[in-house]
Amino acid sequence: MPHSVSNPLISVLMPAFNVEDYVGPAIESILNQTYTNFELIVLDDGSSDGTVKIISTYSDPRLKKVFLPENKGLVSARNTLVGMAQGKYIAFLDSDDLSDPRRLELQLQYLQSNHLDLCGTDHIVLHQGSGKLKFSKQRHSDADIRAMIAVCSPLCNPSVMGRAEVFSVVPYLSGNDGAEDYVMWVNLALAGCKFGNVPKNLITYRVHDNQISKVQNAKVTNIFDKRRKQYLNALGISDILIPRRLPLKERLSLAPRFLFALNKKIPGISISANYQIYSRYQFRGNGIWTPFTRLERVIVAAVASICGALTS
């Protein structure tokens, strides 16, 4: 039987807004965890559908409910939840996603045994409309995750767990809804936090038309570009080297310079991570040239990793 936790080790935080089709299973996926020393705080951010009614049906003593009369936005909701958390660790789950039953147990073990400040997990992507499943290709080491911040958001926000003080010192920043997670990873990386990803699929991430990251796509892209530039500038890497599709001659001039600079700043980047980053400079669909573009990737990635190891 579920029990009340007066001193929870983990606070699971779930913002919710107009998710009547998903919020019930999301809540249940946390209440059914094998690890039980947690609190779950669900904040309804002024929903106008049946979300409030569904949340209200749950009476588990580990569940705390907050109902806001009007929508304040996702960043505000996340920071409000962080301020309410009592646990030593904070875990997020979005109200349209699902946690594997062993998520908290395995993620806590991974976080503690690797002495991490923050970690996500591998995950399954469920395309709600088609039912198609896709398995994530996460990087797992601190060095690889820091490197991947230069081209993408390498932690899946609803899979994240970290030390509570991390979220207090570096909060989600307002004005970044839809890309608030990437902005936080940049700021945490620059603050010296240690990252990881559990190499197990511990959440199911739903993709559907109502997500902020899809609805505000252009705005999200602009935020990402601005913060990526900030990150690279802080590492001392020139804007001219930022990864983007380039013709062969220009690519061979700029891309190796970028990778060598990145590997010098972040020692320990794997060849596979360098390979993945270098692909951002290449065009897709190269036809008969594909084996050669892949060979180009392998050579530059390997040399960059070797140079990074020699300078560490």
DRENSE-596799 format. One record per residue (C-alpha): x, y, z; residue in three letters. Coordinates in steps of 0.2 Angstrom, whole numbers, plus 2048, in hexadecimal, padded with zeros to 3 digits. Example, Ala and Ser with C-alpha at 12.3 -4.5 7.8 and 13.67 -1.06 7.14 Angstrom:
DRENSE-596799
83E7EA827Ala;8447FB824Ser;
END
This chain:
DRENSE-596799
800800800Met;8068127FCPro;80C81B80CHis;80E82D810Ser;820834810Val;82484181CSer;837843817Asn;83783D804Pro;84883A7FCLeu;84183E7EBIle;83584B7E6Ser;82C8477D5Val;8268577CDLeu;8188577C0Met;8118677B8Pro;8018657AFAla;7F786F7A3Phe;7E8869798Asn;7EE857798Val;7DE84D79CGlu;7E2840790Asp;7F383C798Tyr;7F48427AAVal;7EC8337B3Gly;7F98267ACPro;8078327AFAla;8028337C2Ile;8008207C3Glu;81181D7BBSer;8198267CAIle;80D81F7D8Leu;81180D7D2Asn;82480F7D3Gln;82F8027DCThr;83880F7E6Tyr;82B8177F2Thr;8348247FCAsn;82E8337F2Phe;8218407F0Glu;8188457E0Leu;8138577DEIle;80785A7D0Val;80386C7CBLeu;7F58707C0Asp;7F98807B7Asp;7E78877B4Gly;7E18797A9Ser;7D087C7A0Ser;7CC86A79CAsp;7CA85B7A7Gly;7DB85A7AEThr;7D78617C0Val;7C98547C1Lys;7D48467BDIle;7E284C7C9Ile;7D584E7D7Ser;7D083B7D6Thr;7E18357DDTyr;7E28347F0Ser;7F382C7F2Asp;7FB834802Pro;80C8367F8Arg;8038427ECLeu;8028547EELys;7F785F7E3Lys;7F88717DEVal;7EA8797D4Phe;7EE88B7CCLeu;7DF8957C7Pro;7E789B7B7Glu;7F68967ACAsn;80789C7B1Lys;8118937A4Gly;81C8847A5Leu;82C88D7ACVal;8228947BASer;81A8847BEAla;82B87A7BEArg;8338877CAAsn;8238877D5Thr;8258747D7Leu;8378757DAVal;8348827E8Gly;8278757F0Met;8328667EFAla;83885E800Gln;8438507F9Gly;8568507F8Lys;85484B7E5Tyr;8488527D9Ile;8418487CAAla;83584F7BCPhe;8288467B2Leu;81D8507A6Asp;80A84D7A8Ser;809845797Asp;818838799Asp;81A8287A2Leu;8278217AESer;82D80F7AEAsp;8298077BFPro;83C8067C4Arg;8408177BEArg;8438207CFLeu;84C8117D6Glu;85880F7C8Leu;85B8217C5Gln;85E8257D7Leu;86B8177D7Gln;87381D7C7Tyr;87482F7CDLeu;87C82B7DEGln;88881D7D8Ser;88F8297CAAsn;88F8397D6His;8858437C9Leu;87C8537CCAsp;86F84F7BFLeu;86A8417B4Cys;85D83C7A7Gly;85982B7A0Thr;85782278FAsp;84582378AHis;83881D77DIle;83082A772Val;81D82676FLeu;816830760His;804831767Gln;7FB833756Gly;80382474DSer;80881975CGly;819818755Lys;827815762Leu;83981B761Lys;84781776DPhe;852826772Ser;86582776ELys;86C83077DGln;87E833782Arg;88182D794His;89283479ASer;8948467A1Asp;8A184A793Ala;895844785Asp;88684D78CIle;89085E78EArg;89685C77CAla;884858775Met;87E86877EIle;88787176FAla;87A869763Val;86B86376CCys;86286177DSer;86A851783Pro;85F84E792Leu;84D84A791Cys;84585679DAsn;83784A7A3Pro;84483D7A7Ser;84F8487B1Val;8548457C4Met;8608507CDGly;8668567DEArg;8598637E4Ala;8658717E7Glu;86A8717D4Val;8588767D0Phe;8588847DDSer;86988B7D8Val;86688B7C5Val;85388C7C3Pro;84988B7B3Tyr;84A89C7ABLeu;83A8A57A6Ser;8378A9793Gly;83D89978EAsn;82D88E78DAsp;83087F782Gly;843880783Ala;845883796Glu;84D872798Asp;85B87678BTyr;85E887793Val;86087F7A4Met;86C87279ETrp;877880796Val;8778897A7Asn;87A8797B1Leu;8898747A6Ala;8918857A7Leu;88E8847BAAla;8998747BAGly;88B8677BECys;88E8557BALys;88284D7AEPhe;87D83B7A9Gly;86F8317A1Asn;86A8207A7Val;86C813799Pro;85B80C79BLys;84A811794Asn;8428177A3Leu;83482379DIle;82882478EThr;828835786Tyr;81883977DArg;81984476DVal;80884C769His;80285C761Asp;7FF866771Asn;810866777Gln;81887877AIle;828873771Ser;81E86F761Lys;81187D762Val;81F88A765Gln;82C883759Asn;833893752Ala;83589B763Lys;83D88B76AVal;84988B75CThr;84E89D75FAsn;85189A772Ile;85B88A76EPhe;866894762Asp;8698A276ELys;86E89777CArg;87988B772Arg;88389B76DLys;8848A077FGln;88A88E784Tyr;89888E776Leu;89D8A0779Asn;8A089B78CAla;8AB88C786Leu;8B589877CGly;8AF89176BIle;8AB89D75DSer;89A8A0755Asp;8A189D744Ile;8A388A748Leu;89188774EIle;88C876747Pro;880878738Arg;87F870726Arg;88E87571CLeu;89587070BPro;8A486570BLeu;8B2872709Lys;8AB87D716Glu;8A786F722Arg;8B8868721Leu;8BF879726Ser;8B387D734Leu;8AC86C73CAla;8BD865741Pro;8C2875749Arg;8B1875753Phe;8B4863759Leu;8C686675EPhe;8C1875768Ala;8B386C770Leu;8BD85D775Asn;8CB86877CLys;8BE871787Lys;8B586078CIle;8C185278DPro;8BA84078CGly;8AE84277EIle;8AB832776Ser;8AE82E763Ile;89B82A761Ser;89683B768Ala;8A284475DAsn;89C83A74ETyr;88A840753Gln;88F852754Ile;899852744Tyr;88984B73BSer;88185C73FArg;88D864732Tyr;888858724Gln;879857719Phe;86D848719Arg;86983D70AGly;87B83C702Asn;87782D6F8Gly;8868246F1Ile;8918306FBTrp;88A82A70CThr;89881E710Pro;8A482C70DPhe;89B839718Thr;89A82B726Arg;8AD828724Leu;8B083B725Glu;8A683B735Arg;8B082C73CVal;8C1833738Ile;8BE84573FVal;8B583E74FAla;8C3832753Ala;8D083F751Val;8C684C75BAla;8C483F769Ser;8D783B769Ile;8DC84D769Cys;8D0850778Gly;8D8841781Ala;8E984877ELeu;8E5859785Thr;8DC853795Ser;
END
